[in-house]
Amino acid sequence: MKGTTWLKVITLALVIAGLFFLVGCPPAPVVEEPAPEVENKFEFFSWWTAGGEAEGLEALYVIYRAANPGVEIINTTVAGGAGVDAKAVLATRLIGGDPPDSFQLHAGLAIEKYAPEEYLEPLDDLYGAWGLEKVFPPDLLTLLKYQGHYWSVPVNIHRSNVLWYNKQVFADNNLQPPKTFDEFFAVADALKAKGIVPLVMGTKDGWEAGHVFENVLAGTLGADGYRGLWTGKTSWTDPKVAEALENFKKMLTYVNTDHAALTWDGAGEYLIEGKGGMMIMGDWTDGWFTAKGFDGYGWAPPPGTDGIFVALSDTFALPRGAKNRDNAVLWLEVAGSKAGQEAFNPLKGSIPARTDTDRTLFNAYLQSAMDDWTRDAIVPSVMHGAAAFERWATEFKDIVALFVTSGDVAGTQAALQQACVNAGGTCP
């Protein structure tokens, strides 16, 4: 063949081969970039790490997970009773524009610390939608309102003024829980004579002495006198305040010598082991005892506080700008629900904020607290955010902590009066 003929044959063969290739091989698929994964999370911030607290919180998480199975819970905790350290961390996060989706705070004037009009969402609409005003008691609703709005949902009611005692220690020494300060000192002397620490206390976190002293104030001044310290009807220069400081000073002579190295629950081990007789602490202690498997405890009002209920409440708030707002609203709904409060409170050692829960789910102590809540004079705790603005409560805490080492009654009374003025309290 001539060269041109061969060229034509080769060209034709290439064309036919190309056609077969195109027909037999479909076009390559278009590769699409995977869609970004949508985060479905919920971050809750608290200071609950001790026995009873952690178990109660987990009970709420169980209900929340069952209702919202696709949501990942991020449990952010900052250890320290009364939230001493947690509050500082939380304030920094709010101001820095990095809020958790919800956080724990005490009901009452503690809300002022977080500038709610700037950093929190009002929850009035949710209260209406969930019918919460119909199931929370009036005294609690009054405590929850600030600047005309509800800013948080309460999950419980706690009692500050409880004297816990080891029943076996008291039985072995033929002792009864003291009702007056004179009876308290007599019981303390009897325990001391047997080598038992009469009053166990831990002051490591700084707030515990203030907690005990608020109950000494209530027991010395009575309900009206104590309330007056926060409303301006009772002066911090009142002789009864000096009497309360004298009572507290004498009580401190019966305290374990290692109190500065112990947290409240660390000191409570003295009671569990039978090395201590009495402890004045809030009723989260009931949840802690339960978590420790200890049932040999009794309870009574601290000296002078029979018929007085020093109250506080744990609540959950909704920050503005929460990254997972919808999930946070679902959390608040669980916290305020009947099921949520029935699951949480028996473990936490508190009574429900709701009035429609089943009391048979609660142990003997908590049932007694439910009864006392309905008949006692209700007064607000200062150490747990109900009675005073945070800055005033902090001054109170620091002054009382100093008193534990100084024992200066006159100087401490003057400092409390001045702190009330400096912090903007209502001071006669």
URKA-V918881 format. One record per backbone hydrogen bond with DSSP energy under -0.5 kcal/mol. NH is the residue of the N-H (numbers start at 1). CO is the residue of the C=O. E is the energy in kcal/mol with one decimal. If there is no record, write none. Layout:
# URKA-V918881
nh->[NH | NH]
co->[CO | CO]
e->[E | E]
This chain:
# URKA-V918881
nh->[6 | 7 | 8 | 9 | 10 | 11 | 12 | 13 | 14 | 15 | 16 | 17 | 18 | 19 | 20 | 21 | 22 | 23 | 24 | 25 | 26 | 31 | 32 | 39 | 42 | 44 | 44 | 45 | 46 | 49 | 53 | 53 | 54 | 56 | 57 | 58 | 59 | 60 | 61 | 62 | 63 | 64 | 65 | 66 | 67 | 68 | 71 | 72 | 73 | 74 | 75 | 76 | 76 | 77 | 78 | 83 | 84 | 87 | 88 | 89 | 90 | 91 | 92 | 93 | 94 | 95 | 96 | 97 | 98 | 101 | 102 | 103 | 104 | 105 | 107 | 108 | 109 | 110 | 111 | 112 | 113 | 114 | 115 | 118 | 119 | 120 | 121 | 123 | 127 | 128 | 129 | 130 | 131 | 131 | 132 | 133 | 134 | 135 | 136 | 137 | 140 | 141 | 142 | 143 | 144 | 145 | 146 | 149 | 151 | 153 | 154 | 155 | 156 | 157 | 158 | 160 | 162 | 163 | 164 | 164 | 165 | 166 | 167 | 167 | 168 | 170 | 171 | 172 | 173 | 174 | 175 | 184 | 185 | 186 | 187 | 188 | 189 | 190 | 191 | 192 | 193 | 194 | 194 | 195 | 196 | 197 | 199 | 200 | 203 | 204 | 204 | 206 | 211 | 212 | 213 | 214 | 215 | 216 | 217 | 218 | 219 | 220 | 221 | 222 | 225 | 226 | 227 | 228 | 229 | 229 | 230 | 230 | 231 | 232 | 233 | 234 | 238 | 241 | 242 | 243 | 244 | 245 | 246 | 247 | 248 | 249 | 250 | 251 | 252 | 253 | 253 | 254 | 255 | 256 | 259 | 261 | 262 | 267 | 268 | 269 | 269 | 270 | 271 | 271 | 272 | 273 | 274 | 275 | 276 | 277 | 278 | 279 | 281 | 281 | 283 | 285 | 286 | 287 | 287 | 288 | 289 | 290 | 291 | 292 | 293 | 293 | 294 | 295 | 298 | 300 | 304 | 305 | 308 | 309 | 310 | 311 | 311 | 312 | 315 | 316 | 317 | 318 | 319 | 320 | 322 | 325 | 328 | 329 | 330 | 331 | 332 | 333 | 334 | 335 | 336 | 337 | 337 | 341 | 342 | 343 | 344 | 345 | 347 | 348 | 349 | 350 | 351 | 355 | 359 | 361 | 362 | 367 | 368 | 369 | 370 | 371 | 372 | 373 | 374 | 375 | 375 | 376 | 377 | 378 | 379 | 379 | 381 | 385 | 386 | 387 | 390 | 392 | 393 | 394 | 395 | 396 | 397 | 398 | 399 | 400 | 401 | 402 | 403 | 404 | 405 | 405 | 406 | 407 | 409 | 412 | 413 | 414 | 415 | 416 | 417 | 418 | 419 | 420 | 421 | 422 | 423 | 424 | 425 | 427]
co->[2 | 3 | 4 | 5 | 6 | 7 | 8 | 9 | 10 | 11 | 12 | 13 | 14 | 15 | 16 | 17 | 18 | 19 | 20 | 21 | 24 | 29 | 30 | 37 | 72 | 42 | 74 | 102 | 76 | 47 | 50 | 51 | 50 | 52 | 53 | 54 | 55 | 56 | 57 | 58 | 59 | 60 | 61 | 62 | 63 | 64 | 68 | 40 | 71 | 42 | 73 | 44 | 74 | 75 | 46 | 80 | 81 | 83 | 84 | 85 | 86 | 87 | 88 | 89 | 90 | 91 | 92 | 94 | 93 | 43 | 43 | 317 | 45 | 315 | 313 | 143 | 386 | 385 | 108 | 109 | 110 | 111 | 112 | 115 | 115 | 116 | 318 | 150 | 123 | 124 | 125 | 126 | 127 | 128 | 127 | 127 | 131 | 132 | 132 | 353 | 137 | 137 | 138 | 139 | 140 | 141 | 149 | 146 | 144 | 316 | 152 | 314 | 314 | 351 | 312 | 310 | 160 | 300 | 162 | 279 | 298 | 277 | 165 | 296 | 296 | 166 | 167 | 168 | 169 | 171 | 170 | 180 | 181 | 182 | 183 | 184 | 185 | 186 | 187 | 188 | 189 | 190 | 191 | 192 | 191 | 275 | 254 | 278 | 259 | 259 | 262 | 203 | 207 | 208 | 209 | 210 | 211 | 212 | 213 | 214 | 215 | 216 | 217 | 218 | 221 | 222 | 223 | 224 | 225 | 226 | 226 | 227 | 227 | 228 | 228 | 228 | 235 | 238 | 238 | 239 | 240 | 241 | 242 | 243 | 244 | 245 | 246 | 247 | 248 | 249 | 250 | 251 | 252 | 199 | 256 | 258 | 259 | 263 | 264 | 265 | 266 | 267 | 267 | 268 | 268 | 269 | 271 | 270 | 270 | 197 | 198 | 164 | 162 | 279 | 159 | 282 | 283 | 283 | 348 | 284 | 285 | 286 | 287 | 288 | 289 | 290 | 289 | 293 | 165 | 163 | 179 | 302 | 305 | 377 | 308 | 309 | 379 | 158 | 105 | 153 | 103 | 151 | 317 | 119 | 319 | 322 | 324 | 325 | 326 | 327 | 328 | 329 | 330 | 331 | 332 | 333 | 334 | 337 | 338 | 339 | 340 | 341 | 344 | 344 | 345 | 345 | 157 | 135 | 357 | 358 | 359 | 363 | 364 | 365 | 366 | 367 | 368 | 369 | 370 | 371 | 372 | 372 | 307 | 376 | 309 | 377 | 311 | 382 | 381 | 381 | 109 | 389 | 389 | 390 | 391 | 392 | 393 | 394 | 395 | 396 | 397 | 398 | 399 | 400 | 401 | 402 | 402 | 403 | 407 | 408 | 409 | 410 | 411 | 412 | 413 | 414 | 415 | 416 | 417 | 418 | 419 | 421 | 420 | 425]
e->[-2.1 | -1.9 | -1.8 | -2.3 | -2.4 | -2.2 | -2.4 | -2.3 | -2.1 | -2.0 | -2.4 | -2.5 | -2.1 | -2.0 | -2.2 | -2.2 | -2.2 | -2.4 | -2.5 | -1.4 | -0.6 | -0.5 | -0.6 | -0.6 | -2.2 | -0.5 | -2.4 | -2.0 | -2.2 | -1.0 | -0.6 | -0.5 | -2.3 | -2.1 | -2.3 | -2.2 | -1.7 | -1.4 | -2.1 | -2.3 | -1.4 | -2.5 | -3.1 | -2.0 | -1.7 | -1.9 | -1.9 | -2.7 | -0.6 | -3.5 | -0.7 | -2.7 | -0.9 | -0.6 | -1.9 | -1.8 | -1.2 | -2.5 | -0.6 | -1.7 | -2.8 | -2.3 | -1.8 | -1.9 | -2.6 | -2.4 | -2.1 | -1.3 | -2.8 | -1.0 | -1.3 | -0.8 | -2.1 | -2.3 | -2.6 | -0.5 | -0.7 | -2.0 | -1.6 | -1.5 | -1.2 | -1.6 | -1.8 | -2.3 | -2.3 | -2.1 | -2.8 | -3.6 | -2.4 | -2.0 | -2.6 | -2.4 | -0.6 | -0.7 | -2.0 | -0.5 | -1.0 | -1.1 | -1.6 | -0.7 | -0.6 | -2.1 | -2.4 | -1.6 | -2.0 | -1.2 | -2.4 | -1.4 | -0.7 | -2.6 | -0.5 | -2.7 | -1.0 | -2.4 | -2.9 | -3.2 | -1.4 | -3.5 | -0.7 | -3.3 | -2.0 | -1.7 | -0.7 | -2.1 | -0.5 | -2.2 | -2.6 | -2.8 | -1.1 | -1.3 | -2.8 | -2.2 | -2.4 | -1.7 | -2.6 | -2.7 | -2.2 | -1.9 | -2.3 | -2.7 | -2.1 | -0.7 | -0.9 | -1.7 | -2.3 | -2.5 | -1.9 | -3.2 | -2.9 | -0.5 | -2.7 | -0.9 | -1.9 | -2.2 | -2.6 | -2.0 | -1.1 | -1.6 | -2.8 | -2.0 | -2.2 | -1.7 | -3.1 | -1.7 | -0.7 | -2.6 | -2.6 | -2.2 | -0.8 | -1.2 | -0.5 | -1.7 | -1.1 | -1.7 | -0.7 | -2.0 | -1.7 | -1.3 | -1.2 | -2.2 | -2.2 | -2.3 | -2.2 | -2.4 | -2.6 | -2.6 | -2.1 | -2.1 | -2.1 | -0.5 | -1.1 | -1.9 | -1.2 | -0.8 | -1.3 | -1.7 | -1.4 | -2.3 | -1.5 | -0.7 | -0.8 | -1.6 | -0.6 | -0.5 | -1.9 | -2.4 | -1.1 | -2.1 | -1.6 | -2.7 | -1.5 | -2.1 | -1.8 | -0.7 | -2.0 | -1.9 | -0.9 | -0.7 | -0.5 | -2.0 | -3.1 | -2.1 | -2.3 | -1.8 | -0.5 | -1.1 | -2.5 | -0.5 | -2.9 | -1.4 | -2.8 | -2.3 | -2.4 | -3.0 | -0.6 | -0.8 | -3.2 | -1.7 | -2.7 | -2.2 | -2.1 | -0.6 | -0.5 | -2.4 | -1.2 | -0.9 | -1.9 | -2.3 | -1.8 | -1.6 | -2.3 | -2.0 | -1.7 | -2.6 | -2.0 | -0.6 | -1.0 | -2.2 | -2.1 | -1.5 | -2.4 | -1.7 | -0.7 | -2.0 | -2.2 | -1.7 | -2.2 | -1.9 | -0.8 | -1.6 | -1.8 | -2.4 | -1.9 | -2.1 | -2.3 | -1.9 | -2.4 | -2.4 | -1.1 | -0.7 | -0.7 | -3.1 | -2.7 | -0.5 | -2.4 | -0.5 | -2.3 | -1.3 | -1.6 | -2.0 | -0.5 | -0.6 | -2.5 | -2.6 | -1.6 | -2.4 | -2.5 | -2.4 | -2.5 | -2.4 | -2.3 | -1.9 | -1.9 | -1.5 | -0.6 | -0.9 | -2.4 | -2.5 | -1.1 | -2.1 | -2.4 | -2.2 | -2.1 | -2.3 | -1.9 | -2.3 | -2.6 | -2.0 | -1.6 | -3.0 | -2.6 | -1.3 | -2.8 | -1.0]
